[in-house]
Amino acid sequence: MRIVRGDGGTPYAGRFTGQVELQVLDAAPDGSWPDTALGRFHAGAVTNWHRHPGGQNLWLVEGRGRIGNAVDGEVEIEPGTLVVTPPLERHWHGAAAGADAVWLTMTWGATEWEDAAPE
């Protein structure tokens, strides 16, 4: 057993629009196990478009979140909601306009980053 304590995260730039702190809770040794991270998205902040070879699970812990893809467009998410993105689905996620959001993410494989998502 290994116990990981939260440290609030580190500011993360380059693949996001807006202010985000990211805390990697468990870095996977390979693509067969997920990376687990906690992301704090300040009001309106979102990731760039991206995809994951093995998919991504996102659990909204608190705040108001939003996520989008080409098929469903933008969807606002309430705390306690799990979003499952299948392998290689192009998507983005973050905080709703005017609200912060905290996401717990489990990601399989190296993230393939793309262009900025809508603000």
Contacts in CASP RR format, 6 or more apart in sequence:
PFRMAT RR
TARGET T0000
AUTHOR 0000-0000-0000
METHOD contacts of the structure
MODEL  1
MRIVRGDGGTPYAGRFTGQVELQVLDAAPDGSWPDTALGRFHAGAVTNWH
RHPGGQNLWLVEGRGRIGNAVDGEVEIEPGTLVVTPPLERHWHGAAAGAD
AVWLTMTWGATEWEDAAPE
4 25 0 8 1.000
4 26 0 8 1.000
6 23 0 8 1.000
6 25 0 8 1.000
6 38 0 8 1.000
7 23 0 8 1.000
8 21 0 8 1.000
8 23 0 8 1.000
8 38 0 8 1.000
8 40 0 8 1.000
9 21 0 8 1.000
9 22 0 8 1.000
9 23 0 8 1.000
9 38 0 8 1.000
9 39 0 8 1.000
9 40 0 8 1.000
10 21 0 8 1.000
10 22 0 8 1.000
10 23 0 8 1.000
11 19 0 8 1.000
11 20 0 8 1.000
11 21 0 8 1.000
12 20 0 8 1.000
12 21 0 8 1.000
12 22 0 8 1.000
13 20 0 8 1.000
15 47 0 8 1.000
15 48 0 8 1.000
15 50 0 8 1.000
15 111 0 8 1.000
15 113 0 8 1.000
16 41 0 8 1.000
16 45 0 8 1.000
16 46 0 8 1.000
16 47 0 8 1.000
16 48 0 8 1.000
17 45 0 8 1.000
17 46 0 8 1.000
17 48 0 8 1.000
17 116 0 8 1.000
17 117 0 8 1.000
17 119 0 8 1.000
18 41 0 8 1.000
18 42 0 8 1.000
18 44 0 8 1.000
18 45 0 8 1.000
18 46 0 8 1.000
19 41 0 8 1.000
19 42 0 8 1.000
19 45 0 8 1.000
20 39 0 8 1.000
20 40 0 8 1.000
20 41 0 8 1.000
20 42 0 8 1.000
20 45 0 8 1.000
20 47 0 8 1.000
21 39 0 8 1.000
21 40 0 8 1.000
22 37 0 8 1.000
22 38 0 8 1.000
22 39 0 8 1.000
22 40 0 8 1.000
23 37 0 8 1.000
23 38 0 8 1.000
23 39 0 8 1.000
24 35 0 8 1.000
24 36 0 8 1.000
24 37 0 8 1.000
25 36 0 8 1.000
25 37 0 8 1.000
25 38 0 8 1.000
26 34 0 8 1.000
26 35 0 8 1.000
26 36 0 8 1.000
27 35 0 8 1.000
28 34 0 8 1.000
28 35 0 8 1.000
28 108 0 8 1.000
28 109 0 8 1.000
31 53 0 8 1.000
31 54 0 8 1.000
31 108 0 8 1.000
31 109 0 8 1.000
32 108 0 8 1.000
33 108 0 8 1.000
34 57 0 8 1.000
34 106 0 8 1.000
34 107 0 8 1.000
34 108 0 8 1.000
35 105 0 8 1.000
35 106 0 8 1.000
35 107 0 8 1.000
35 108 0 8 1.000
35 109 0 8 1.000
36 104 0 8 1.000
36 105 0 8 1.000
36 106 0 8 1.000
36 107 0 8 1.000
37 104 0 8 1.000
37 105 0 8 1.000
37 107 0 8 1.000
38 61 0 8 1.000
38 102 0 8 1.000
38 103 0 8 1.000
38 104 0 8 1.000
38 105 0 8 1.000
39 102 0 8 1.000
39 103 0 8 1.000
39 104 0 8 1.000
39 105 0 8 1.000
40 100 0 8 1.000
40 101 0 8 1.000
40 102 0 8 1.000
41 65 0 8 1.000
41 94 0 8 1.000
41 95 0 8 1.000
41 100 0 8 1.000
41 101 0 8 1.000
41 102 0 8 1.000
41 103 0 8 1.000
42 95 0 8 1.000
42 100 0 8 1.000
43 95 0 8 1.000
43 97 0 8 1.000
43 98 0 8 1.000
43 99 0 8 1.000
43 100 0 8 1.000
44 94 0 8 1.000
44 95 0 8 1.000
44 96 0 8 1.000
44 97 0 8 1.000
44 98 0 8 1.000
44 99 0 8 1.000
44 119 0 8 1.000
45 94 0 8 1.000
45 95 0 8 1.000
46 66 0 8 1.000
46 92 0 8 1.000
46 93 0 8 1.000
46 94 0 8 1.000
46 95 0 8 1.000
46 117 0 8 1.000
46 118 0 8 1.000
46 119 0 8 1.000
47 92 0 8 1.000
47 93 0 8 1.000
47 94 0 8 1.000
47 117 0 8 1.000
48 92 0 8 1.000
48 113 0 8 1.000
48 114 0 8 1.000
48 115 0 8 1.000
48 116 0 8 1.000
48 117 0 8 1.000
49 90 0 8 1.000
49 91 0 8 1.000
49 92 0 8 1.000
49 113 0 8 1.000
49 114 0 8 1.000
49 115 0 8 1.000
49 116 0 8 1.000
49 117 0 8 1.000
50 90 0 8 1.000
50 91 0 8 1.000
50 92 0 8 1.000
50 111 0 8 1.000
50 112 0 8 1.000
50 113 0 8 1.000
50 114 0 8 1.000
51 88 0 8 1.000
51 89 0 8 1.000
51 90 0 8 1.000
51 91 0 8 1.000
51 111 0 8 1.000
51 112 0 8 1.000
51 114 0 8 1.000
52 85 0 8 1.000
52 87 0 8 1.000
52 88 0 8 1.000
52 107 0 8 1.000
52 108 0 8 1.000
52 109 0 8 1.000
52 110 0 8 1.000
52 111 0 8 1.000
52 112 0 8 1.000
53 87 0 8 1.000
53 88 0 8 1.000
53 108 0 8 1.000
53 109 0 8 1.000
53 110 0 8 1.000
53 112 0 8 1.000
54 87 0 8 1.000
54 88 0 8 1.000
54 108 0 8 1.000
54 109 0 8 1.000
55 85 0 8 1.000
55 86 0 8 1.000
55 87 0 8 1.000
55 88 0 8 1.000
55 89 0 8 1.000
55 107 0 8 1.000
55 108 0 8 1.000
55 109 0 8 1.000
56 84 0 8 1.000
56 85 0 8 1.000
56 91 0 8 1.000
56 105 0 8 1.000
56 106 0 8 1.000
56 107 0 8 1.000
56 108 0 8 1.000
57 82 0 8 1.000
57 83 0 8 1.000
57 84 0 8 1.000
57 85 0 8 1.000
57 105 0 8 1.000
57 106 0 8 1.000
58 67 0 8 1.000
58 82 0 8 1.000
58 83 0 8 1.000
58 84 0 8 1.000
58 85 0 8 1.000
58 93 0 8 1.000
58 103 0 8 1.000
58 104 0 8 1.000
58 105 0 8 1.000
59 80 0 8 1.000
59 81 0 8 1.000
59 82 0 8 1.000
59 83 0 8 1.000
59 103 0 8 1.000
59 104 0 8 1.000
59 105 0 8 1.000
60 77 0 8 1.000
60 78 0 8 1.000
60 79 0 8 1.000
60 80 0 8 1.000
60 81 0 8 1.000
60 83 0 8 1.000
60 101 0 8 1.000
60 102 0 8 1.000
60 103 0 8 1.000
61 79 0 8 1.000
61 80 0 8 1.000
61 102 0 8 1.000
61 103 0 8 1.000
61 104 0 8 1.000
62 79 0 8 1.000
62 100 0 8 1.000
62 101 0 8 1.000
62 102 0 8 1.000
63 79 0 8 1.000
63 95 0 8 1.000
63 96 0 8 1.000
63 99 0 8 1.000
63 100 0 8 1.000
63 101 0 8 1.000
63 102 0 8 1.000
64 76 0 8 1.000
64 77 0 8 1.000
64 78 0 8 1.000
64 95 0 8 1.000
64 96 0 8 1.000
64 98 0 8 1.000
64 99 0 8 1.000
64 100 0 8 1.000
64 101 0 8 1.000
65 76 0 8 1.000
65 77 0 8 1.000
65 93 0 8 1.000
65 94 0 8 1.000
65 95 0 8 1.000
65 96 0 8 1.000
65 99 0 8 1.000
65 101 0 8 1.000
65 103 0 8 1.000
66 74 0 8 1.000
66 75 0 8 1.000
66 76 0 8 1.000
66 77 0 8 1.000
66 93 0 8 1.000
66 94 0 8 1.000
66 95 0 8 1.000
66 96 0 8 1.000
66 101 0 8 1.000
67 74 0 8 1.000
67 75 0 8 1.000
67 77 0 8 1.000
67 83 0 8 1.000
67 91 0 8 1.000
67 92 0 8 1.000
67 93 0 8 1.000
67 94 0 8 1.000
68 74 0 8 1.000
68 75 0 8 1.000
68 91 0 8 1.000
68 92 0 8 1.000
68 93 0 8 1.000
68 117 0 8 1.000
69 85 0 8 1.000
69 89 0 8 1.000
69 90 0 8 1.000
69 91 0 8 1.000
69 92 0 8 1.000
70 90 0 8 1.000
74 118 0 8 1.000
76 96 0 8 1.000
77 83 0 8 1.000
77 101 0 8 1.000
83 93 0 8 1.000
85 91 0 8 1.000
87 108 0 8 1.000
90 114 0 8 1.000
92 117 0 8 1.000
92 118 0 8 1.000
93 103 0 8 1.000
94 101 0 8 1.000
94 103 0 8 1.000
95 101 0 8 1.000
END
